[in-house]
Amino acid sequence: MDSSYLIKYAKSADANTMFDGAPLTDLQRELLARVDQYGVAWAERAFKHDREASFPTANYEDLKEMGFLGLCVPKRLGGIGADYRTYALVASRISYYCSTTANTFNMHNANALWTADMVDALELTPEQRESHEHNRALHYGHMLAGKIYAQPFSEGSGAAAGKHPFGTSAHKTADGWVLNGKKIFASLSGHADYYGVLCTEDVAEPTRAHTMFMAVPANAPGVSVVGDWDPLGMRGTVSRTLLLKNVVVPDTAQLMPQGVYIQAASQYPHMFMTLTPCYMGLAQAAYDFAVAYLRAEVSDVNVKRRMYPTKQFGVAEMYVKLQQAWALFHRVTSEFKRNPSRTERMRAYACQYTIMEYSAEICSAAVKVCGGQAMLKNFPLERMFRDSRCGSLMLPWTAEICLDRIGHGVLYEEGERDD
Ligand SMILES: Cc1cc2nc3c(=O)[nH]c(=O)nc-3n(C[C@H](O)[C@H](O)[C@H](O)COP(=O)(O)OP(=O)(O)OC[C@H]3O[C@@H](n4cnc5c(N)ncnc54)[C@H](O)[C@@H]3O)c2cc1C
């Protein structure tokens, strides 16, 4: 399909509620404009990657050319220096054009965001600060040289939900750290150069405080990618299973010093919201497609459908949800900080829930309001419908877990228990 209708819609403040009214810095404007230069090509490639369940390699070549693999690498270390909100804006715009590119790009950038300013604000010993400075410079250097980092945490257990320590182990030897374990849904598997793996230090009684965050080179002996990849949606993420069998990595593989991950996870809850922008941009894309389709502005559509009151009503309902989601998005992405208040933390869960669920609801409504021909595979809508369903399944903040935390948080004060 010719996706050039996106050029008009991406830029039109009337039709596009994306950043209308949101204060943007010069850097944010510039980065969004750069995404727009490449976006239509990504939108057109998305059909093939969805059909084949193949990785959008050419889009990553573009991201390299744009310097975006260093998007969240601090400026003083050679990167673009996007902070959390800037990252969120850019990621939502990438997803507007290609959601699987945004979904996987999230994994790459989280490795940089989590190890930059956020760690500097935590309590580290002088030795930990020194080793962290050294290690991250090494990994940021890889990113700036065009290396792609993935972030496989999930193990099919409660570990990624924060219920217990990760089953993947890291055992210290004279030769370095020996890693063993299995990660499911390793997005970018077979396409990343490094896997940012959460694992547990091999001690007598491991707890979550023994969590380690290690960068494992994809070509290290003992690393393998196994299993099929034929899912409902987000097919271009190529999220196969990663096996680590006696993989030896040096001390410099530590993306965070020992014991720091758990501090970060409890003090910076918003760090688990880096995937949210992907589903926000996707919802906007489905909405814009529906508007363009009903106005007969999409290629191969000659019949206008906008004059029917039920279509107008359907679009209006989508618009209302989109506005609600963007309002929360803009507020919550501006609240990223160390030790946010209880209200800010609860709002973050509400934002995550809203965007992940509304994304699927907006995409579903778009299929209904546009009608039968719109769900044929020459249009992007049926793919958006499938892709959007994945958002609320993502640990650690699935839609269900967000509701659990909101419900408990509303009914119990801090530390309050029933006798
Ligand atoms: C397209 C796609 C790409 C993905 N990419 C990645 C990736 O790159 N990296 C990555 O780490 N993961 C990735 N994931 C995995 C994702 O984050 C989840 O881990 C995965 O969807 C969970 O599947 P499951 O069947 O194990 O889920 P579930 O069974 O829902 O959850 C697994 C476990 O979590 C706990 N749990 C679930 N719900 C609750 C609850 N309400 N309360 C308490 N505990 C609960 C339980 O112990 C449960 O056994 C991806 C998923 C998809 C769909």
The ligand as an SDF file (V2000), in Angstrom:
LIG
                    3D

 53 58  0  0  0  0  0  0  0  0999 V2000
    5.7200   -9.4930   21.0420 C   0  0  0  0  0  0  0  0  0  0  0  0
    6.3430   -9.7040   22.3770 C   0  0  0  0  0  0  0  0  0  0  0  0
    7.6520   -9.2900   22.5700 C   0  0  0  0  0  0  0  0  0  0  0  0
    8.2680   -9.4930   23.8060 C   0  0  0  0  0  0  0  0  0  0  0  0
    9.5690   -9.1020   23.9840 N   0  0  0  0  0  0  0  0  0  0  0  0
   10.1730   -9.3010   25.1770 C   0  0  0  0  0  0  0  0  0  0  0  0
   11.5330   -8.9240   25.3890 C   0  0  0  0  0  0  0  0  0  0  0  0
   12.2050   -8.4160   24.4920 O   0  0  0  0  0  0  0  0  0  0  0  0
   12.0740   -9.1280   26.6050 N   0  0  0  0  0  0  0  0  0  0  0  0
   11.3630   -9.7040   27.6110 C   0  0  0  0  0  0  0  0  0  0  0  0
   11.9100   -9.8490   28.7020 O   0  0  0  0  0  0  0  0  0  0  0  0
   10.0900  -10.0960   27.4470 N   0  0  0  0  0  0  0  0  0  0  0  0
    9.4830   -9.8910   26.2580 C   0  0  0  0  0  0  0  0  0  0  0  0
    8.1770  -10.2920   26.0850 N   0  0  0  0  0  0  0  0  0  0  0  0
    7.5400  -11.0730   27.1480 C   0  0  0  0  0  0  0  0  0  0  0  0
    6.5610  -10.3150   28.0030 C   0  0  0  0  0  0  0  0  0  0  0  0
    7.1570   -9.2560   28.6920 O   0  0  0  0  0  0  0  0  0  0  0  0
    5.9880  -11.2890   29.0420 C   0  0  0  0  0  0  0  0  0  0  0  0
    7.0110  -11.8240   29.8330 O   0  0  0  0  0  0  0  0  0  0  0  0
    5.2690  -12.4490   28.4100 C   0  0  0  0  0  0  0  0  0  0  0  0
    4.2990  -11.9770   27.5200 O   0  0  0  0  0  0  0  0  0  0  0  0
    4.6540  -13.2710   29.5120 C   0  0  0  0  0  0  0  0  0  0  0  0
    4.1350  -14.4800   28.9730 O   0  0  0  0  0  0  0  0  0  0  0  0
    3.6490  -15.6310   29.9720 P   0  0  0  0  0  0  0  0  0  0  0  0
    2.8460  -16.5950   29.1740 O   0  0  0  0  0  0  0  0  0  0  0  0
    4.8300  -16.1500   30.7230 O   0  0  0  0  0  0  0  0  0  0  0  0
    2.6550  -14.7470   30.8740 O   0  0  0  0  0  0  0  0  0  0  0  0
    1.9490  -14.9010   32.2320 P   0  0  0  0  0  0  0  0  0  0  0  0
    1.6320  -16.3070   32.5030 O   0  0  0  0  0  0  0  0  0  0  0  0
    0.8710  -13.8930   32.2430 O   0  0  0  0  0  0  0  0  0  0  0  0
    3.0120  -14.3700   33.2990 O   0  0  0  0  0  0  0  0  0  0  0  0
    4.1590  -15.1020   33.7010 C   0  0  0  0  0  0  0  0  0  0  0  0
    4.2160  -15.1800   35.2010 C   0  0  0  0  0  0  0  0  0  0  0  0
    4.1170  -13.8820   35.7550 O   0  0  0  0  0  0  0  0  0  0  0  0
    3.4090  -13.9270   36.9610 C   0  0  0  0  0  0  0  0  0  0  0  0
    2.1740  -13.1500   36.8540 N   0  0  0  0  0  0  0  0  0  0  0  0
    1.4100  -12.9740   35.7560 C   0  0  0  0  0  0  0  0  0  0  0  0
    0.3240  -12.2320   36.0670 N   0  0  0  0  0  0  0  0  0  0  0  0
    0.4180  -11.9380   37.3730 C   0  0  0  0  0  0  0  0  0  0  0  0
   -0.3900  -11.2110   38.2770 C   0  0  0  0  0  0  0  0  0  0  0  0
   -1.5180  -10.5970   37.8960 N   0  0  0  0  0  0  0  0  0  0  0  0
    0.0260  -11.1210   39.5500 N   0  0  0  0  0  0  0  0  0  0  0  0
    1.1440  -11.7140   39.9470 C   0  0  0  0  0  0  0  0  0  0  0  0
    1.9610  -12.4110   39.1420 N   0  0  0  0  0  0  0  0  0  0  0  0
    1.6070  -12.5240   37.8670 C   0  0  0  0  0  0  0  0  0  0  0  0
    3.0470  -15.3650   37.2150 C   0  0  0  0  0  0  0  0  0  0  0  0
    4.0280  -15.9300   38.0580 O   0  0  0  0  0  0  0  0  0  0  0  0
    3.1110  -15.9940   35.8430 C   0  0  0  0  0  0  0  0  0  0  0  0
    3.4330  -17.3500   35.9030 O   0  0  0  0  0  0  0  0  0  0  0  0
    7.5450  -10.1020   24.8560 C   0  0  0  0  0  0  0  0  0  0  0  0
    6.2080  -10.5000   24.6550 C   0  0  0  0  0  0  0  0  0  0  0  0
    5.6100  -10.2980   23.4370 C   0  0  0  0  0  0  0  0  0  0  0  0
    4.1870  -10.7340   23.2630 C   0  0  0  0  0  0  0  0  0  0  0  0
  1  2  1  0
  2  3  1  0
  2 52  2  0
  3  4  2  0
  4  5  1  0
  4 50  1  0
  5  6  2  0
  6  7  1  0
  6 13  1  0
  7  8  2  0
  7  9  1  0
  9 10  1  0
 10 11  2  0
 10 12  1  0
 12 13  2  0
 13 14  1  0
 14 15  1  0
 14 50  1  0
 15 16  1  0
 16 17  1  0
 16 18  1  0
 18 19  1  0
 18 20  1  0
 20 21  1  0
 20 22  1  0
 22 23  1  0
 23 24  1  0
 24 25  2  0
 24 26  1  0
 24 27  1  0
 27 28  1  0
 28 29  2  0
 28 30  1  0
 28 31  1  0
 31 32  1  0
 32 33  1  0
 33 34  1  0
 33 48  1  0
 34 35  1  0
 35 36  1  0
 35 46  1  0
 36 37  1  0
 36 45  1  0
 37 38  2  0
 38 39  1  0
 39 40  1  0
 39 45  2  0
 40 41  1  0
 40 42  2  0
 42 43  1  0
 43 44  2  0
 44 45  1  0
 46 47  1  0
 46 48  1  0
 48 49  1  0
 50 51  2  0
 51 52  1  0
 52 53  1  0
M  END
$$$$
